[in-house]
Amino acid sequence: MAVAARAGAERIVPALSWMRGYERRWLSKDVLAGVTAGAVVIPQAMAYATVAGLPVEIGLYTCMVPMLVYALLGGARRMSISTTSTIVALTAAALAATGVQGTDNLVATATTLSLMVGVMLLGARLLRLGFLVEGVSEVVLIGLKIGVGLTIAASQLPKLLGIPPPSTSGFFQDIGNVFRNLGDVSVTTLALSAGTVAGLVVLKKVAPRVPGPLIALVVGIGLVLFASIDQHGVAVIAEVPSGLPVPHLPPLHHLGDLAPYALAIALLAYLESISVARATRETTDPPLDNDQELVAVGAASVAGAFFQTVPAAGGFSQTLVNADAGARTQMSELVTVALALVVALVLAPLLSDLPQATLGAIVLVAVTGLISFRDLARLARIDRVEFVVAVITGAIALLTNLLVGVAVGVVLTFYLLLRLLNHPLVVELRRPPTGGDLETAREGDEAIPGLLVLRIEGTLYTVNVHLVQEQILAQVSAQTPPPEVVLVDVGGTVATSVTVMDVFAA
């Protein structure tokens, strides 16, 4: 009875499992990994908050409660939860759709969005819809990420150049705004931006374990404090309050406006998180439970909503930093949470001297990982249809908005699925020269006189049965002399319909 109770408790709170078997020798690795990951994720999350038009402390808070909740409820031993570029881009679009103005109102609305995202993920778990979420094609995500990356990169140009932002957001609006304000570019801001971007790129290539975002923050703040670059046209962020977020109830306003965005964010938050979890899982780790991951990621956003956070998801770059630094368990994530608490309680006043251009440079370098034209080229070589689908998804995300891009991506996913299901192969089976069982026919294999054996590589159902019939008749017509018996293997079909039986009877 005690063993069953313990197993049940560990299913609900997976952290109990690794805590029970925690080894002292793991602690140094987890602490180092947590500090290293924190040095990357905390400044990056603060920078991401500005993408959504929110103050930097909202990104800092997202490194606290959501991380803590996932560390307790999640099954991925090395995953680092905060927010991601895709999530904040959609958050920005959601806040813009509500028409809310003013920092306090934007923050409140962002917490409402976070609550809705978490509730949707928990609802998906109750309804056992995880299989639908995971059905979204990686091809669609490639196109969507390129659209997101270009959109976010363009949105950072005003910070990087020291020019006013456009009145309406969007990729082409941001590019047009740059051309309209070329005469107002701040040379000092541009120099800082270029130097920061160059430094981050170089560090990423030659010393990937060095926390580039943290170094960028320190250098930016130092230039304001000791070189007074803020007196030469370099804008700094708003004052960052010291202390921890005060718990509050998210307002239940603008639910209709936020609902489609919350659904899209919930979809992507789960997809990103489960992909990161699988990519960093080691063979000695317990198997991942997809349903539990829905609960963990959903609960992280719900809990964070009461502490002024944006929706949470597993970040690929920060998780890789955590894993590469030697993290063994989610103790490393708890260390990152502790580091975020120290920043909020002790270092917040220093953050008020942070240049906006520094944050823009951190975001710009971070989102370049999303813009993978190499993946597009690979799709073009392997499957032109999938290449076109990825391009369409990315183009729509750029031309309209990210929400439409996600919606079109989901539709195209089902198109790819139906395309695969509707075109099963019909292959001929023959006996190999060496004897034995029938195999897929190859040159030199012996045909059985008067008998044509075909196998359907896939499932038969109403929509594809006529296409399969055409393939079978073509195979029969190609035989010389015509076969007396045609034997069709339909072992891949576990259920049938009247339509299927009628087509074969004809």
N, C-alpha and C positions, 0 to 999 in steps of 0.2 A: 504493500500500500504506500509506504514512504517513497519507494523508488518511482512508482507511478505518479505520485504527487510532484516529486522533483522534476520528472520528465515533462509533466504538464506545465509546470512553472517555467521551465527553460524554453518551452515552445512559445510561451507568451512573452517572456523577457529573455531573449537569447543571450544577453550579457551574463546571466547567471551561469551559463555553461563555461565561458572562458574565464570568468572570475573564479569559479570553483577549481579549475585546473591550472590557474595561473602559476607560472614558475618565476622565481626571483631573478633568474638570469635574463628574462625578457625585459625587465623594467628599464634598464639602461637604453636598450634599443627603442622601446616605445617612447621614452622621454625625448631622446634625440630626434626621433621621427616626428613627434608631435610639435616640437619647437621648430624644426625645419619646415614642416608643412605650414605651421602657423605664420612663419616669416614670409611665406608666399601667399597663402590664402587670405590673410587679414588685409593687407594692402590691396590685394586684387578685388576682394569683396567690397571694400570701401570705394574703389574706383568704379566697380560695376553699379553701385547704387546711384552714382551720378548719371549713368546712362538712362535711368528711369526718371531723372529729374529729382531725385531724392537726396537728402543730406548724407554725407559719408558715414555718419554714425549708424545709419540703418543697415549698411553693409556690415559694419562691425558687430551689430547686434545679431545679425544672421549667422555669425560665427559662434554664437553662444547657445541659445536654447535649442534651435534645430539640431545642432551638432550633438548636444547632450542627449536629446531624445533618440536620435538615430543610434548613438553609441549603445544605448540600452536596449533598443528594440530591433535594430538591424542585424542581419546575418553576415554582411560583408566585413571581414576582419580589418581591412585596410582602407575602406572607402571614407573619404572626407566630404562631409555634407556642408554646403553653405548655399551659394547661388551660382548660376552659370550665365554666360553671355546670352545664350538662347532664351533663358528664363527672363532676364532683365529686359531684353529687347521686347518681348511680348508684354512684360509688365508696363513698359513705357507706352506701348500702343494701347493697353487697357486703360491706363490713367488718362491718356489723351482722349479716348473715346467718351469718358465721363464728363469732360469739360471742367473738371475740378481745378480751382485755382488756389494758390497759397500753399506754403510748405506744410503747415499743420494738416490741412485738408488732404493734401497728396499723401502724406504719411498714413493718415487714418484710412484712406481709400485703399492704399497698398496692403494694409493689414486685413481689410475685408476680403481683398483678392486672395491673400494667403490663406485665410480661413476657408474660402470657397474651394480652393485647389485641394486643400487637405481633406475636406469633407467629400469631395468627388473621388479622391483616391481611396478613402475608406469605404465609400459606397461601392466602388468597383470591386473591392475585396469582398464585401457582403454579397454582391451579385455574381461573384466569381467571373469577372470579365477580364482577368489578366491576359487570357489568350488572345482577346481582341486587340488589346493594347500592343502586345508583342507582335501582332501581325503586320504592323507598319513596316514597309520595306526599307532596308538600308539605303537603297537607291534614292528613295524620296528624301531621306535624311541628308544624303550628300548634297542634293540640290538645295534643300532648305537651309543647311548650314552655310553654304556659299552665299545665299541671299541674306541671311542674318549677319554674317561676317562683314559683307560689303556695306550693309545698312548701318551697322554699329560703327564701322571705321569712318564712314562719311559723317556720322553724327558727332564725332570727336574733333573734326576739323576746326570748328570755331575755337575750341580750347587750345588746340595746337598752334593756331595762327594768331590768337588774340583778337579775333573779330567777333561782332555780335552774332548770335544764333539766328536762324530764320524764324519767321512767325509760325510756320507749319513745318512739321518734321517729315522726313522721307529722304530716300537716297538722292533722287534727282533735285529735290528742293535744297538739300545740303550742298550738293555740288554747285548748283546755280548760285547759292548764297556766297560761296567762296569767290566765284568770278566777279560777283557784284561788289565785293568788298576787298578786292586785291590791293587797292590803294591804302587801306587802313590796317594792313598786316603789321603787327608789332615785331620788329626785328629781334628784340630781346626774347620775346616769347617764342618766336620761331627757332632761335638758337638753342634755347633751353629744350624745346620739344625735340629738335633734331639730335641733340647730344644725348638726351635720355633714351630715345628710341634706339640710337646706335649702340649705346651702352648695354641696353637690355638684350638686343639681338646678339651682340658679341658674347655677353655672358652666357646666353642660352646655348651658344654653339661651343664655346671653349671651356666653360665651367658650368654645366647644367645643374649641378647641385648647389651652386651659390644662389641665395635668394635675391634675384635681381630686383623684384618689386620693392623689397625692403630697402635695398641699397638706393634705389631711385628715390624713395620717400625721404631717406636720411639726407641725400645730396640736395634734393629740392628744398627741404626745410632749412638746411644749413645755408643755402644760397640766399634765402630770404632773411635769415637771422644775421648773417655775417657780411653779406654783400649787398643787402637791401635791394634786391632785384625787383621787389614789389614797387619800388619808387621809379622804375623804368618801364612801366607798362605791363608788368607781369601780374595777372590777377591771382588772388589766393582764394581758397574756399571760405565758406561761412564758418563762424566760430563753432567749434565742436564742444558740446557740453560734457563736463566730467560726470562720472557716475554711471549707474546701471539703468537700463530702461525700466520705467514704472509700469507695472501690469495694468492693463485696461481692456475693456470690452471693445472689440472691433465694431464699428457702426454698421448697421444693416441697410446701407444706402446704395443706390446705383446697382442693385443686384442684377437687373436685366441687362444693363450695359456691360457689366463685368462677366456675365455667365459664359458667353462664347470664348472669351479670352481665358477664363479659368479652366474651361474644358481643354483648350489647346495646351495650356501650361501643364495641366495634370498629365496629359498624354506624354508630353516631351520630358517632364520631370521623371516619370517612371522609366521611360525608354532610356534616357541618359543614365539614370542611376543603375538600372539593371545591367546595362552594357558595361559601365565602369566596374561594377561589382564582379562580373564574369571575367573581365580582362585582367583583374588583379588578384583573382582567387588562386590560391596554391593548392596542390593536390592533397596536402595534409589538413586543409580547412574543412569544416563541415559543409555538406552540400547546401546550396542556396535554395531557399524556399520562396518562390515567386510571390505567393500570397502574403507571406510575412514581410517581404520587401514593400508591397503595396501598403501594408499597415505602417511600417516604419517610416517611409517617406511621407505618407499622408499625415501621420501623427506629428512628424517634425514640422510640417507647415501649419497644422492646427495649433500646436503649442506656441510656435513662433508668432502667430497672429496676435497673441495676447501680450507680446513683448516687442512690438514695433519692428517686425521683420518682413522681408519680401518672401515669396514662395521659395522653398528649399529644394535642392537636388544634388546629386553626387557630381562633383566636378572632376573631369578627367585629368587635367594638369596637376591639380593639388593632390589628387589621390596617387598619381604616379610619383610625385615627390615624396609622399608619405611612405609608399611601398619601397621606393628606391633607397630611402633612408633607413630601412630595416624594420619597419613596424611589424609587430607580431600579432597584436590584438587592438581592439578599439580603445584600449588605454591611451594609445597615441592621440586619439581624437579628444579624449578628456583633457589631455595636456594642452592641446590647441585651444580648447575652451578656456582653460585657466589662463593661457597667454592673452586671449582676447579680453578677459576680465581685467588683467593687469593694465592693458592698453587703455581700456575705458576708465579705469579708476585713477591711473597715475599719469599716463602719457597724453591724455586727450588735449590738454592745453597746447602742447607742442604741435598737434595736428592742425591747429588753426592757422599756422604759418605755411601750410602746404600749398604749392602752386597748382592751379587747375590744370596747367599744361602737363605737369608730372602725372596726374591721374589720367589725362587723355592719352599720354604716351603708354602708360601701363595697359590701358584698355586696348589700344591699337595693336600692340605687340601680342597681347593675349588672344585677340580674335583672329590674328593671321592664321592660327592653327585650324580655324574653321574653313578657310578659303583654300580648298584642296583641288586645284585644277588637274593635279596628277590623277586623282580618283576619277575625274570626268574623262580624262584621256584613256584610262584603263577600261571604263565602261564602253567608250567608243570602239575600242579594239575587240571587246568580248561580245557585247550585245547592243546594237544600235538603238533598239527600242528602249532599253533601260537608260541609255545615254540621253535620248530625247525626253524621257520622263523626268530625269534629274534636271535637265536644262529648263524644262517648262516650269517645274516647281520653283527653282531659283529665280527665274525671270518674273514669275507672278509675284513672288515675295518682294521683289524689287519694284515692280511696276505698280503694285497696289499697296498691300501691307502684309505683315507677317501672318496675321490671322487668316487671310485669304490663302496665303501660301500653304499654311498647315492644312486647311480644309481641302484644297486641291490635292495636296500630297496624300491625304487619307483616301480620297476618291481614286487617285492614280494607283495607290497600293492595291486596292481591290481590283482595279483593271489588270495589273500585273498578275495577281493571283488567278483571276478568271482566264487570262491569256494562257497561263501555264496549264490550268486544269482542262481547258478546251482544246488543247493540242497534244493529246497523248500520242506517243509513237507506237506504230505497229511494226514489229520486227519479225523476221522469219527465223525459225529454229531449224537447225540441221544437226546430224550426227557428225562429230569430228572424226578425222581419219583414224585417230588412235582409239576410237570406240568410246563407250561410256554414255552419259546422259546427253540429251539434246542441249545445244548451246546456240547463242546468237550466231547466225550464219556468217561465215567468212569465206573468202575465196579458196576454193579447193575442197570445201566440205561437201560431203556426199548427200545428194537429195534422195529422199525416199520415194521411189516410183509411185506415182498416182496420189501421193499425199503431200499436202501443203500445211505445215504447222506454223501458226502465227501466235505471237504473244502481244497483248495490249499492255504497254508500259504506263499504267495509270488507271484511274478509276473511271468507269463508264457511268454517265448519268444523262439526263434528258437533253441538256444543251449540247454535249459533244458527241452524242451517239451517231449523228449523221456524218460528221467529219470522219469518225472512225470507220463507218461503213464505206465511205469513199476510198479510204486508204486500203481497206481489205479488198475491195473490188479491183483496185489498181494493181495490187500484188497478185491477185488471181489472174488478171489479164496479161501480166508480164510473164507468166509461166509458159514454157514450151516443152512438151505438150501440156494442155490444160490439165490441172489436177482432177482426179475423180472425187477426192475427199478433201475438204478444208476443215482442219481442226484449229479452233481458236481458244487460246488460254486466257481466261478472264479472271484469274486468281486475284488480281488487284482490286476487284470490285466485290465488296462485302455485302452490298445491298443493291437492289435493282428497282426498276419501275416498269409499268405496263408499256410505256413508250419505248424503252430500251428493248424489251422482249419483242414488241411488234416490229421494230426496225430489223432485228436479226432474223425474225421469222420471214420477213419479206425477201 
